[in-house]
Amino acid sequence: MENVTAVFAGSAFALFGAALLIWTGARTIHRAPVAHGVSPVASTALATLFGVLFLVLGVWCFTRI
């Protein structure tokens, strides 16, 4: 039963992290703001950091299977 939970959590974290990285990259390529009302450099850096963090967390969950 714990394997099912690890797979679900790993999938959710990995999908969210990958989607956040893809979305941030697309916004950056088009020179569109990642977050309105925030410094473009800070918002891009934080979104990239959290995207990588969630992706690593998802991979870590998969290693617990």
Short mmCIF file of the C-alpha atoms (twelve columns), coordinates in Angstrom:
data_MODEL
# 
_entry.id   MODEL 
# 
loop_
_atom_site.group_PDB 
_atom_site.id 
_atom_site.type_symbol 
_atom_site.label_atom_id 
_atom_site.label_alt_id 
_atom_site.label_comp_id 
_atom_site.label_asym_id 
_atom_site.label_seq_id 
_atom_site.Cartn_x 
_atom_site.Cartn_y 
_atom_site.Cartn_z 
_atom_site.pdbx_PDB_model_num 
ATOM 1  C CA . MET A 1  0.000  0.000  0.000   1 
ATOM 2  C CA . GLU A 2  2.884  2.378  0.658   1 
ATOM 3  C CA . ASN A 3  4.116  1.824  -2.893  1 
ATOM 4  C CA . VAL A 4  0.875  3.233  -4.292  1 
ATOM 5  C CA . THR A 5  1.248  6.348  -2.161  1 
ATOM 6  C CA . ALA A 6  4.873  6.825  -3.226  1 
ATOM 7  C CA . VAL A 7  3.950  6.439  -6.892  1 
ATOM 8  C CA . PHE A 8  1.072  8.911  -6.583  1 
ATOM 9  C CA . ALA A 9  3.146  11.491 -4.698  1 
ATOM 10 C CA . GLY A 10 6.122  11.034 -7.022  1 
ATOM 11 C CA . SER A 11 3.934  11.449 -10.087 1 
ATOM 12 C CA . ALA A 12 2.241  14.555 -8.720  1 
ATOM 13 C CA . PHE A 13 5.500  16.221 -7.698  1 
ATOM 14 C CA . ALA A 14 7.314  15.288 -10.916 1 
ATOM 15 C CA . LEU A 15 4.470  16.435 -13.170 1 
ATOM 16 C CA . PHE A 16 4.068  19.725 -11.329 1 
ATOM 17 C CA . GLY A 17 7.823  20.383 -11.331 1 
ATOM 18 C CA . ALA A 18 8.176  19.589 -15.028 1 
ATOM 19 C CA . ALA A 19 5.137  21.694 -15.928 1 
ATOM 20 C CA . LEU A 20 6.446  24.617 -13.876 1 
ATOM 21 C CA . LEU A 21 9.839  24.427 -15.589 1 
ATOM 22 C CA . ILE A 22 8.273  24.215 -19.057 1 
ATOM 23 C CA . TRP A 23 5.905  27.104 -18.324 1 
ATOM 24 C CA . THR A 24 8.704  29.255 -16.895 1 
ATOM 25 C CA . GLY A 25 10.908 28.503 -19.885 1 
ATOM 26 C CA . ALA A 26 8.147  29.377 -22.332 1 
ATOM 27 C CA . ARG A 27 7.404  32.654 -20.542 1 
ATOM 28 C CA . THR A 28 11.100 33.514 -20.459 1 
ATOM 29 C CA . ILE A 29 11.625 32.753 -24.154 1 
ATOM 30 C CA . HIS A 30 8.695  35.014 -25.089 1 
ATOM 31 C CA . ARG A 31 9.987  37.691 -22.694 1 
ATOM 32 C CA . ALA A 32 6.652  37.664 -20.879 1 
ATOM 33 C CA . PRO A 33 6.481  38.168 -17.127 1 
ATOM 34 C CA . VAL A 34 6.515  35.013 -15.032 1 
ATOM 35 C CA . ALA A 35 4.670  36.793 -12.196 1 
ATOM 36 C CA . HIS A 36 2.999  40.177 -12.477 1 
ATOM 37 C CA . GLY A 37 4.210  42.923 -10.171 1 
ATOM 38 C CA . VAL A 38 7.477  41.168 -9.280  1 
ATOM 39 C CA . SER A 39 10.998 41.615 -10.583 1 
ATOM 40 C CA . PRO A 40 11.421 39.482 -13.732 1 
ATOM 41 C CA . VAL A 41 14.766 38.122 -12.557 1 
ATOM 42 C CA . ALA A 42 13.458 37.197 -9.106  1 
ATOM 43 C CA . SER A 43 10.280 35.561 -10.392 1 
ATOM 44 C CA . THR A 44 12.155 33.543 -13.021 1 
ATOM 45 C CA . ALA A 45 14.770 32.435 -10.510 1 
ATOM 46 C CA . LEU A 46 12.217 31.416 -7.881  1 
ATOM 47 C CA . ALA A 47 9.988  29.598 -10.368 1 
ATOM 48 C CA . THR A 48 13.003 27.703 -11.721 1 
ATOM 49 C CA . LEU A 49 14.208 26.882 -8.221  1 
ATOM 50 C CA . PHE A 50 10.819 25.525 -7.147  1 
ATOM 51 C CA . GLY A 51 10.376 23.639 -10.422 1 
ATOM 52 C CA . VAL A 52 13.678 21.859 -9.905  1 
ATOM 53 C CA . LEU A 53 12.865 21.286 -6.232  1 
ATOM 54 C CA . PHE A 54 9.521  19.626 -7.037  1 
ATOM 55 C CA . LEU A 55 11.098 17.544 -9.796  1 
ATOM 56 C CA . VAL A 56 13.821 16.303 -7.438  1 
ATOM 57 C CA . LEU A 57 11.217 15.597 -4.764  1 
ATOM 58 C CA . GLY A 58 9.237  13.528 -7.255  1 
ATOM 59 C CA . VAL A 59 12.320 11.522 -8.220  1 
ATOM 60 C CA . TRP A 60 13.101 11.004 -4.536  1 
ATOM 61 C CA . CYS A 61 9.594  9.616  -3.996  1 
ATOM 62 C CA . PHE A 62 10.151 7.179  -6.857  1 
ATOM 63 C CA . THR A 63 13.360 5.929  -5.241  1 
ATOM 64 C CA . ARG A 64 11.352 4.991  -2.120  1 
ATOM 65 C CA . ILE A 65 9.351  2.348  -3.990  1 
# 
